[in-house]
């Protein structure tokens, strides 16, 4: 058993899931993987189940009955990881927008540089995004500017979804209070950790848009993020976060 678990939420990722699993298991640093699948119609979970025969002590699968959002999938995974006593818990997409090689960089930041949270940051050294249209880059970049303005966090990539958490952070954050399910979830987790004075380090990565499968971005997700940030700030001001 590794000290590190990579949580990968999936919905219709049959084109990517085997390749990303094999890429992670090929790294020099050993990682375990937990796939949290939301009953994908394309049978992503069946592919993972078949791979478990090859990686019986490294690959795990949690099946959920319906598509319930990114945030709830990660919270489900966090609870599972804490129950199984992992020291380092990672968030990662299935579609290779996050380079598996960078998992080791995030791990080193937490294990050796004493970060409580390591963020795979697209913007800490400029704009490091490949194959996104300019409109999507601007939306993402200025979302982080907006978050910094409202919350006071100094994080350059507040919506990043490539993360490493020490277990102490997840124990300290009341997972029952997590409200957001889209990309606002990523902001909420960072803000709750920031409010508890955990050490957060941004690690530069290159983000590459998916080559296979479909994006899960939608207008409702953007709306949740815009108004969710204000809600988080108000709750913190009144000590109700």
N, C-alpha and C positions, 0 to 999 in steps of 0.2 A: 504494500500500500504506500502510495506517495503521500507527502505532506501537503500536496497541492491538488485542487480539483478545478477543472475548467467546466463551467456551466454554459451549455449551448442551447438556447431556446429555439425550437423549430416549428415551422408551419409551412408545409410544401417545400422542403429542401432536399428532395430526393436526388437532384442533380449535383448537389455539393457535399452531402453529409459523409459519404464514405471517404472522399478525398481529404476532407478537413480532419477527420478522425485519424486517418493514416499519417497525415502530415504532423499532427501533434505527437503521436506515438513514436515518430521517427526522431524527435528531438533528443539531444544528449541528456538534458534534465528530464527526469521522469515526471509526467503529469497523469493523473486520472481524469476521466471525462464523465460528466453527467449530462445526458441529453434530456431536455424537458420538452416533450412533444405534445402539441395541442390537437391531437386526433387528425393529423394531416391526411387529407383525401388521397394524396399521391403515395401513401404508404411509406413515408419516411421512417416511421417507427419500426416497421417490419424489416427494413434494411439495417437499422441499428440492432435490432434483436438478433439478426443473423450474424452480425459482426461480433456480438457478445460471445459467441462460441469461440472465436479466435482470440479475444481479449477478455477472458472471464473475470479477471481480478482488477481490470483497469477501466472497463467501459460499463456504464450504468445507464439505465433508462427509466424515466418516470413518464407514464402516459396520463394525460389529462383528457377529460371527456369532450372538451370543446375549446375553440379559440377564445382565450380570455385575456389576452393582452400581454405585452412584453414584461411589464412590471410584475404582474402576478406570477408569471413564469419564473422570473428571477427570485422572487420572494420564496416560492416553492423550493427552488434549488438551494437558496441560502439555508432554509430550515433543514433540508436534507444534509447539506454539507456540515452544518454545526452538529447535527445528530450523529454524524459519522466521524466527527472529531478531526476535520481537516484544519490545518493551521493557516493556509492561504487559499482564498476563494476567488476565482477569476470569472469575469464576464467576457463573452466573446461571441461574435456572429458566426453563422455557419457558412457564409458565402464568400469567404476569402477577402472581404474588404479589410479584415484584420489579418496581418501576416503572422502565421503561427510562430515564426522565428522570434517575434517580439515578445512572446510569452516569457522567455528567459530574461529579457531586459526588465520587464515588470517585476518578475520574481526577485531579481537581484536588488531592485530599488527597495523592496520591502524587507528582504532578508538581510542584506548587507548595509544598505544606506539608511535603514531604520525608518523608512516611511511606513505610516499606517495604511495609507492608500496610495497606489501608483496608478496614474492615468496615462493611457496611451493617447498622447495629445497630437492632434493634427495641426495645432496653431502655435505651439510654444516656440518654434523656430521659423515662423512665417506661415505660409499656407501650403501644407503638404498633402494635397488631395489630387488623385489621378482619376480621370474619366468621368468626373461630375460636370454637368452643365454649369455655366457661370451663375445662373439663378440659384441653383442648389448650394453652391459654395457660399454665395452671399447670404443666403438664408441661414445657413449653419453658422457662419462666422459672426454675423450680427446678432444672432440669437445669444451667443456667448457674451458679446458686448452688453446686450440687454440684461442678461443675468448678472453680470458683474455690477452693473449700474444699480440694479434693484437690491441685490443681496449683500453687496460689499465683499463677496469672495474675489480673490485675485486669480482665479483659475481661468486660463486662456481658452480651454475647451470644455465648457460646462456641460455640453450635451454628449460628450464622448461615451461610448458604450464598450470600450476595451479597457478593462479595469482589473486590478488586484486589490483585494481587501484582506487585511489580517483578520483573523477570527474575532479578535477583541473588538473591532469596529462593529461587526455584525451583532455581537452580543450586546453592545452598548446601545445600538439603535433599536428602538422598539419597532420590530417589523410589523406588528399589528396596526401601527399608525400610518404605514405607507399607503398613500391614497391614489397615486397616479399610475396609470397603466401604459402610457405611451412613452415618448422620449422625455416628457416631464419627469418620469420616474428617475432618469439618470440625474437630472438636476436635483430632485428631492433627496436622493441618497447622498450626493455630495454636500448639499446644504446642511442636512442633519449631521453629517460627520464634521463639517466645518464648525457648526454651532457647538459641538462638543470638544473642539480644539484638537482634533486629531491632526497629525502631520500628513499633509497631502503633497505629493511630488508629481509633476508632469514629466513624462518621458517622451521624447520626440519619436513619432512613427510616421510612416507614409501610408495613408489611407487610399485604397484602390476600390473603386465602385465594383459591385458584383458583375461578373461576366455571365452568370447563369441564374435563372430564377427571377422572381419579381420582387421589387421593393415593397415594403409594408407601409411606407409613408402615406399619410392622408391628411386632409384638411382638418379633421377632428383632432388628430394628434397634435398638429401645430397650434390649434386653438387651446387645447389643454395646457400646452407648454407656456403660451403667452400669459394666460390668466392664472395658471398654477403658480408661477414664480411670485406674483403679487400676493397670492394667498399664503404662500410659505413665509414671506417676509412679514406680513401682518400677524400671523400666528406667532412668529418668533418675538416680535415686538411686545406682544401681550403674554409672553412666556407660556404659550399653548402649543408649541411645536411638538 
